[in-house]
């Protein structure tokens, strides 16, 4: 009986060992199905690999061909900014059109035009009659809207007669529109009326403080004049641009003569130029800041950045003093020398600013 028990125990032990081994084999079997991922060795980029061939490792083959140079990426390499290309220029002709005033740019279309000529151009909304301000020249493309209207031809005598007829019709349209505005009691001020050269469009420009519902007005105008009606609300600067006039300098208004668009004018420009801040002195015909304040603003800004300020302590060739006045246009400063009663004028590079002690 003991022998049987021992045999049974041995058999059970063998079964448990076999089960353990089988489990291990099963685990190893599962592991074998998953192929281990070996990390690829990093290639040494400094030394190019030799070409593989069927020769033994100890044999060497001499060749006159030099290996191609490899580009080595650098992680910490400095990023060199790519210089931006300058805006390209395009050939354009400067003209003036009545409905907008100021300056517009048209495509010359291979037609030789000169300043003072009258031309006919196609704007996409009809033919317009315009006057050439400047002949064809290179203009920076960022300053003008593309595509440019194309000049169709130089205006003839018949075209000029047609413009005179259009102007007579424009007066009639202007007066009729005024009557309709009064009948509808619309809060708007009519500024101008203009036909396109071919009469396909009639444009009315007006000003208003708020948005105006002029749908009934447009309907009546279209039924009267039998053409396409365009009502355009403009600002007070555009109103002055269209009507024109003379500035305080005695010259025609800049906006109606040569300015292509209304630029932003700030009171800071007047302060930098040392102008009186009274509105009557720096306001134009439109009761807004004068456009000419911008002409010298950039120069004043650059000069003030390098010149000493008023009340700054400086050293001059004649001694130490205090700045009492600066003249940016001439690049001069007036300095009151210590112990003197009258200021002396110096060119600003001849004086040195004394830094303030902390």
HELIX and SHEET records of a PDB file:
HELIX    1   1 UNK A    2  UNK A   33  1                                  32    
HELIX    2   2 UNK A  141  UNK A  143  5                                   3    
HELIX    3   3 UNK A  157  UNK A  184  1                                  28    
HELIX    4   4 UNK A  215  UNK A  225  1                                  11    
HELIX    5   5 UNK A  236  UNK A  243  1                                   8    
HELIX    6   6 UNK A  254  UNK A  257  1                                   4    
HELIX    7   7 UNK A  267  UNK A  272  1                                   6    
HELIX    8   8 UNK A  279  UNK A  282  1                                   4    
HELIX    9   9 UNK A  291  UNK A  294  5                                   4    
HELIX   10  10 UNK A  297  UNK A  306  1                                  10    
HELIX   11  11 UNK A  348  UNK A  350  5                                   3    
SHEET    1   A 6 UNK A  89  UNK A  96  0                                        
SHEET    2   A 6 UNK A 104  UNK A 107 -1                                        
SHEET    3   A 6 UNK A 149  UNK A 154  1                                        
SHEET    4   A 6 UNK A 118  UNK A 122 -1                                        
SHEET    5   A 6 UNK A 127  UNK A 140 -1                                        
SHEET    6   A 6 UNK A  89  UNK A  96 -1                                        
SHEET    1   B 3 UNK A 189  UNK A 195  0                                        
SHEET    2   B 3 UNK A 201  UNK A 207 -1                                        
SHEET    3   B 3 UNK A 228  UNK A 233  1                                        
SHEET    1   C 5 UNK A 344  UNK A 347  0                                        
SHEET    2   C 5 UNK A 332  UNK A 337 -1                                        
SHEET    3   C 5 UNK A 319  UNK A 327 -1                                        
SHEET    4   C 5 UNK A 313  UNK A 316 -1                                        
SHEET    5   C 5 UNK A 352  UNK A 353 -1                                        
END                                                                             
